[in-house]
Amino acid sequence: MGIKALQAPVEQITFTPVVFENKDSHLKLAGIVYAPRNMKADDKLPAVIVQGPMGAVKEQCQTLYAQFLVSQGYIAMVYDYSYIGASEGLPRGYEDPEVKASDILSAAEFFSNYPNVDANRMAAVGICGSGVYLPLAMLQESKIKAFVSVNPFTVIDTVPYDAEQIERDRAEFEAGGDARRIPNMIEPDSEGAEYYFNAERGSVTNQVSFVTWSVPTWAKFHPTEIVKGLTKPYLVVVGENAFTRPGAEVMFANIGSQDKQLVVIPGARHFDMYDGEGFADKSIAAIVEFLREKL
């Protein structure tokens, strides 16, 4: 199934590189702020922080979503989580839901004080892995008023692992050896390969695979359960044919907030929602409608 990638209206947008600090680890995180080109110096705009899939760097699908949101009158920020992309942290490719939540809360604190941001109208969008990391962050006090999960990857806690081997891997790295990594989770000729192995879509040079001791952190993390404690306005968007749809529907049913919405995008597979024409644009339209109501 060939997917035509959406093209963002970049002629309407300005971008500014930014750096902010994780409030707990003090690692420096690299981001980009996108704003309407016609924005005035004293404007205060509703703001959205957009986070991408597990291991994805800021230049991938989260930037596409952010740019389209900017074209609808928002100011938006994307950034690299700790340990990936242009952000600090060793080993590269270490993934931990608690660290992700800390990064999200740090991003919210930074962006709420950014010029032209209306801190009383700030939202967040998480795609795939970030669609489950974002709810974890929202269990804590945050400046984010409403949030969205797109194709949340709820099966993060089902990846098998050998605990003894992983401890040996970590010890070897801490003794100065190379970081052992899990095999690439994207199979050749798969739906995911259509996105991640295609230079016209999601292929980038600075993406790394996960170190093996990421996996035990996932095993302790149960996305469909943590959402029971949520109270803020929450939108879940999922593709009709996405492999993540069953888990997303369980997650939606469990969401504690009484102010929740579920939108299913007809015909869409999981990765179609990242940037596919006819799919990602419908996802973004649903997000815009939700945010206009909640912000």
C-alpha positions as CSV (number, residue, x, y, z in Angstrom):
1,M,0.0,0.0,0.0
2,G,1.7,3.2,-1.2
3,I,1.2,6.2,1.0
4,K,1.6,9.8,-0.2
5,A,3.1,11.9,2.5
6,L,1.5,15.2,3.5
7,Q,3.5,18.4,2.8
8,A,3.4,21.0,5.6
9,P,2.6,24.6,4.7
10,V,6.1,25.7,5.6
11,E,5.8,29.0,3.8
12,Q,3.4,30.2,6.6
13,I,5.8,29.2,9.4
14,T,8.9,30.4,11.2
15,F,11.2,28.1,13.3
16,T,13.5,28.9,16.2
17,P,15.9,26.4,17.7
18,V,15.7,26.3,21.5
19,V,17.5,24.5,24.4
20,F,16.0,23.8,27.8
21,E,16.9,21.7,30.8
22,N,15.3,18.5,32.3
23,K,14.3,19.6,35.7
24,D,15.5,16.3,37.4
25,S,18.5,15.2,35.5
26,H,19.6,18.7,34.3
27,L,20.4,17.2,30.8
28,K,20.1,19.8,28.0
29,L,17.2,19.1,25.6
30,A,17.1,20.4,22.0
31,G,13.9,21.7,20.6
32,I,12.3,23.7,17.8
33,V,9.6,26.3,18.2
34,Y,7.3,26.8,15.2
35,A,5.2,29.9,14.9
36,P,3.0,31.6,12.4
37,R,5.0,33.9,10.1
38,N,2.4,36.7,10.6
39,M,2.7,36.5,14.4
40,K,3.1,39.9,16.0
41,A,5.7,40.6,18.7
42,D,3.1,41.0,21.4
43,D,0.7,38.2,20.4
44,K,-0.2,35.5,22.9
45,L,-1.2,32.3,21.2
46,P,-2.6,29.0,22.3
47,A,0.3,26.6,22.5
48,V,0.9,22.9,21.7
49,I,3.9,20.6,22.6
50,V,4.1,17.7,20.2
51,Q,6.0,14.5,21.1
52,G,6.7,11.7,18.7
53,P,7.0,7.9,18.6
54,M,9.4,5.8,20.6
55,G,12.9,6.7,19.6
56,A,11.8,9.3,17.0
57,V,13.7,12.5,16.7
58,K,12.0,15.9,16.5
59,E,12.4,16.2,12.8
60,Q,10.0,13.3,12.1
61,C,6.2,13.1,12.3
62,Q,5.9,15.3,15.3
63,T,7.2,18.2,13.3
64,L,4.6,17.6,10.6
65,Y,1.8,17.7,13.2
66,A,3.3,20.8,14.8
67,Q,3.6,22.7,11.5
68,F,0.0,22.0,10.6
69,L,-1.1,23.1,14.0
70,V,0.8,26.3,13.6
71,S,-1.0,26.9,10.3
72,Q,-4.3,26.8,12.3
73,G,-3.1,29.6,14.6
74,Y,-1.1,27.8,17.3
75,I,2.5,28.2,18.4
76,A,4.1,24.7,18.8
77,M,7.2,23.1,20.1
78,V,8.9,19.8,19.3
79,Y,12.0,18.4,21.0
80,D,14.3,15.5,21.3
81,Y,13.8,13.5,24.5
82,S,16.8,12.8,26.7
83,Y,19.2,10.2,25.2
84,I,18.2,10.7,21.6
85,G,18.6,13.2,18.7
86,A,20.4,16.4,19.6
87,S,19.6,16.2,23.3
88,E,22.1,15.1,26.0
89,G,22.3,11.8,27.7
90,L,24.3,8.6,27.6
91,P,24.0,5.9,26.5
92,R,22.3,7.0,23.4
93,G,19.0,5.2,22.9
94,Y,18.2,4.7,26.6
95,E,14.4,4.7,27.0
96,D,12.6,5.0,30.3
97,P,8.9,6.1,30.7
98,E,9.7,8.0,33.9
99,V,12.5,9.9,32.1
100,K,10.1,10.7,29.3
101,A,7.5,12.0,31.7
102,S,10.1,14.2,33.3
103,D,11.1,15.5,29.9
104,I,7.5,16.3,29.1
105,L,6.9,18.2,32.4
106,S,10.2,20.1,31.8
107,A,9.1,21.0,28.3
108,A,5.8,22.3,29.6
109,E,7.5,24.5,32.2
110,F,9.9,25.9,29.6
111,F,7.2,26.5,27.0
112,S,4.8,28.1,29.4
113,N,7.3,30.9,29.9
114,Y,8.2,31.3,26.2
115,P,7.4,34.6,24.5
116,N,4.1,34.6,22.6
117,V,2.7,31.6,24.5
118,D,-0.5,32.0,26.4
119,A,0.3,29.8,29.4
120,N,-3.4,29.4,30.2
121,R,-4.1,27.8,26.8
122,M,-1.4,25.1,26.5
123,A,-1.9,21.5,25.3
124,A,0.2,18.5,24.3
125,V,0.0,15.8,21.7
126,G,1.8,12.5,21.9
127,I,2.1,10.1,19.0
128,C,2.6,6.3,19.4
129,G,5.0,5.8,22.3
130,S,4.5,9.4,23.4
131,G,0.8,8.7,23.4
132,V,1.4,6.6,26.5
133,Y,4.3,8.6,28.0
134,L,2.1,11.8,28.0
135,P,-0.6,10.3,30.2
136,L,2.1,9.3,32.8
137,A,3.3,12.9,32.9
138,M,-0.3,14.2,33.2
139,L,-0.8,12.3,36.4
140,Q,1.5,14.9,37.9
141,E,0.9,18.6,38.3
142,S,1.4,20.3,34.9
143,K,0.6,23.5,33.0
144,I,-0.9,21.5,30.2
145,K,-4.7,22.0,30.1
146,A,-5.7,19.3,27.6
147,F,-3.9,16.5,25.8
148,V,-4.1,14.1,22.9
149,S,-2.8,10.6,22.2
150,V,-2.5,9.5,18.6
151,N,-2.2,5.7,18.1
152,P,-0.9,5.1,21.7
153,F,1.5,2.2,21.8
154,T,-0.1,0.4,24.8
155,V,1.8,-2.9,24.4
156,I,5.0,-1.4,25.5
157,D,5.0,-3.7,28.6
158,T,4.9,-7.0,26.6
159,V,8.4,-6.9,25.0
160,P,10.2,-10.1,26.3
161,Y,13.7,-9.9,27.8
162,D,16.4,-11.8,29.7
163,A,17.0,-10.0,33.0
164,E,20.3,-11.6,33.7
165,Q,21.7,-10.8,30.2
166,I,20.5,-7.3,30.5
167,E,22.3,-6.8,33.8
168,R,25.5,-8.1,32.1
169,D,24.9,-5.7,29.2
170,R,24.6,-2.7,31.6
171,A,27.6,-3.7,33.6
172,E,29.7,-4.1,30.4
173,F,28.7,-0.6,29.3
174,E,29.4,0.9,32.7
175,A,32.9,-0.7,32.6
176,G,33.6,1.1,29.3
177,G,32.3,-1.3,26.7
178,D,29.8,-0.8,23.9
179,A,26.1,-0.5,24.6
180,R,24.2,-3.6,23.6
181,R,21.1,-2.9,21.7
182,I,17.8,-4.7,21.0
183,P,17.2,-5.6,17.3
184,N,15.4,-3.1,15.2
185,M,11.7,-3.3,16.0
186,I,10.8,-2.4,12.4
187,E,10.8,-5.4,10.0
188,P,11.9,-4.9,6.4
189,D,9.0,-4.7,3.9
190,S,6.6,-4.0,6.8
191,E,4.2,-1.1,7.2
192,G,6.7,0.6,9.6
193,A,9.5,0.2,7.0
194,E,7.3,2.2,4.6
195,Y,7.8,5.1,6.9
196,Y,11.1,4.7,8.6
197,F,13.1,3.4,5.7
198,N,11.8,5.9,3.2
199,A,13.8,9.1,2.8
200,E,10.8,11.0,1.6
201,R,8.9,10.1,4.8
202,G,10.5,9.2,8.1
203,S,14.1,8.2,7.4
204,V,16.7,10.2,9.3
205,T,20.4,9.7,10.0
206,N,20.5,10.5,13.7
207,Q,18.0,7.9,15.0
208,V,19.4,5.1,17.1
209,S,18.1,1.8,18.4
210,F,17.3,1.2,22.1
211,V,19.8,-0.2,24.6
212,T,18.7,-3.5,26.1
213,W,18.2,-2.1,29.6
214,S,15.4,0.1,28.3
215,V,13.2,-3.0,28.2
216,P,12.8,-3.7,31.9
217,T,11.6,-0.1,32.4
218,W,8.8,-0.8,29.9
219,A,7.8,-4.0,31.7
220,K,7.0,-2.0,34.8
221,F,4.9,0.5,32.8
222,H,1.2,-0.3,32.1
223,P,-0.4,2.4,30.0
224,T,-4.0,1.0,30.0
225,E,-3.9,1.1,33.9
226,I,-2.2,4.5,34.6
227,V,-4.9,6.4,32.6
228,K,-7.5,5.5,35.3
229,G,-6.1,8.4,37.4
230,L,-6.4,11.1,34.7
231,T,-8.8,14.0,35.1
232,K,-8.0,16.5,32.3
233,P,-9.7,16.7,28.9
234,Y,-8.3,13.9,26.8
235,L,-8.6,13.0,23.1
236,V,-7.6,9.6,21.7
237,V,-7.2,9.4,17.9
238,V,-6.6,6.0,16.4
239,G,-6.5,4.5,12.9
240,E,-9.3,2.1,12.0
241,N,-6.9,-0.6,10.9
242,A,-4.0,0.3,13.3
243,F,-2.5,-2.6,15.2
244,T,-2.6,-0.2,18.2
245,R,-6.4,0.2,17.9
246,P,-7.4,-2.6,20.4
247,G,-5.1,-1.3,23.1
248,A,-6.1,2.3,22.5
249,E,-9.8,1.4,22.9
250,V,-9.0,-0.3,26.2
251,M,-7.0,2.7,27.3
252,F,-9.9,5.0,26.3
253,A,-12.4,2.9,28.3
254,N,-10.2,3.1,31.4
255,I,-9.5,6.9,31.2
256,G,-10.6,8.4,34.5
257,S,-11.6,11.8,33.0
258,Q,-15.2,12.4,32.3
259,D,-14.1,14.7,29.6
260,K,-12.8,12.3,27.0
261,Q,-13.2,11.7,23.3
262,L,-12.3,8.9,20.9
263,V,-11.9,9.5,17.2
264,V,-11.3,6.6,14.7
265,I,-9.7,7.6,11.3
266,P,-11.3,5.4,8.6
267,G,-9.0,3.1,6.7
268,A,-5.8,4.2,8.5
269,R,-3.1,1.8,9.6
270,H,-0.7,2.7,12.5
271,F,2.1,4.3,10.5
272,D,-0.4,5.9,8.0
273,M,-1.3,8.3,10.8
274,Y,2.3,9.6,11.0
275,D,2.2,11.5,7.8
276,G,-0.2,9.9,5.3
277,E,-2.3,12.1,3.1
278,G,-5.9,11.3,3.9
279,F,-5.0,10.0,7.3
280,A,-2.7,12.3,9.2
281,D,-4.6,15.4,8.0
282,K,-7.8,13.9,9.4
283,S,-6.0,13.2,12.7
284,I,-4.8,16.8,12.8
285,A,-8.3,18.1,12.0
286,A,-9.7,16.1,14.9
287,I,-7.0,17.5,17.2
288,V,-7.7,21.1,16.1
289,E,-11.4,20.7,16.7
290,F,-10.7,19.3,20.2
291,L,-8.2,22.0,21.1
292,R,-10.5,24.8,20.0
293,E,-13.1,23.5,22.3
294,K,-10.9,22.9,25.3
295,L,-8.5,25.8,25.1
